[in-house]
Amino acid sequence: MSLTNQTAWVVGGVGVVGRGITRGLLQLGATVIVNSRSEERLQSLQETLDYPEGLITLHGSLLPGRASFTVSEALKRTQLHHVVAHGAVRWWARPTPGKFENMYEFKAGCDETYSLNINGNDRLLNMSIEDFTQSSSQLVALHLSAAQNLIPNLKGSNSSYTFVTGDGSGKPGGERTAMGEINSHHVWGLSAALRHELRDSAIICRDIRVGLPVHEKSELVSEEVGDLCAGLVSNPMDKGRLIRLDSFQDIEDLKLKYQISSDGRTKNLPQFACQ
């Protein structure tokens, strides 16, 4: 089980779960590309993982209108074999009350809504239809933009596109904002539609849905999901499958099934508080 001489792009690689995915791919020998609009978060990722040789950090966006340039700049350096598109996983994150002017001021407890400048504090019944339409589609628009620009560049007979999504629907005590919840469901729909569209192609498309709520400062779920995700990326199976992770036992069962283990080439993640 190895990703040596292969390149993977992690969409959302600077966040809590994304860092674990990046670490897992690096451990299997992959060159890993992570982009972000925040140079500070890219630097933090490098520091967290102790500046690994195989990590390429790229200051750029995958939002519509910007993704084409970001992808073309990155792929001047290397071919692309795998994509892991992470988003809408951390459904347990609690929003921070208050208004914001840009994506770096509104922390939202690291709910994905903050990074796309979506006002998660607005109650649905108080929103205008125009604001709802714009806010409810931003995360899925980012992921569609990423897919449209990355999938045509995938090379190799076992290339893959793996969604990593979160399942907060109907969970007791769920703290996701209304817009976070709606955006996450839109990403589920995009994942299902792309898995169907790519069913007859050479690209392996799957979705790992994480149903494990873990405190923001816990690194365990990030590393466990990252190791499992990397192992599945290296394994040309489960095309079109929705893989559910509702317990740590689910993770252990899948690791055993696919003989996935960590080789320790990249250090463990420290406890991480959203910044």
HELIX and SHEET records of a PDB file:
HELIX    1   1 VAL A   16  GLN A   27  1                                  12    
HELIX    2   2 GLU A   39  THR A   48  1                                  10    
HELIX    3   3 ALA A   67  ALA A   74  1                                   8    
HELIX    4   4 ALA A  108  CYS A  110  5                                   3    
HELIX    5   5 GLU A  112  LEU A  116  5                                   5    
HELIX    6   6 LEU A  124  ASN A  126  5                                   3    
HELIX    7   7 ILE A  129  SER A  136  1                                   8    
HELIX    8   8 GLN A  138  LEU A  150  1                                  13    
HELIX    9   9 ILE A  151  ASN A  153  5                                   3    
HELIX   10  10 ALA A  178  GLU A  197  1                                  20    
HELIX   11  11 LEU A  220  VAL A  233  1                                  14    
HELIX   12  12 PHE A  248  TYR A  258  1                                  11    
SHEET    1   A 7 LEU A  55  HIS A  59  0                                        
SHEET    2   A 7 THR A  31  SER A  36  1                                        
SHEET    3   A 7 THR A   7  VAL A  11  1                                        
SHEET    4   A 7 HIS A  82  HIS A  86  1                                        
SHEET    5   A 7 SER A 160  GLY A 166  1                                        
SHEET    6   A 7 ILE A 204  VAL A 210  1                                        
SHEET    7   A 7 LEU A 242  LEU A 245  1                                        
END                                                                             
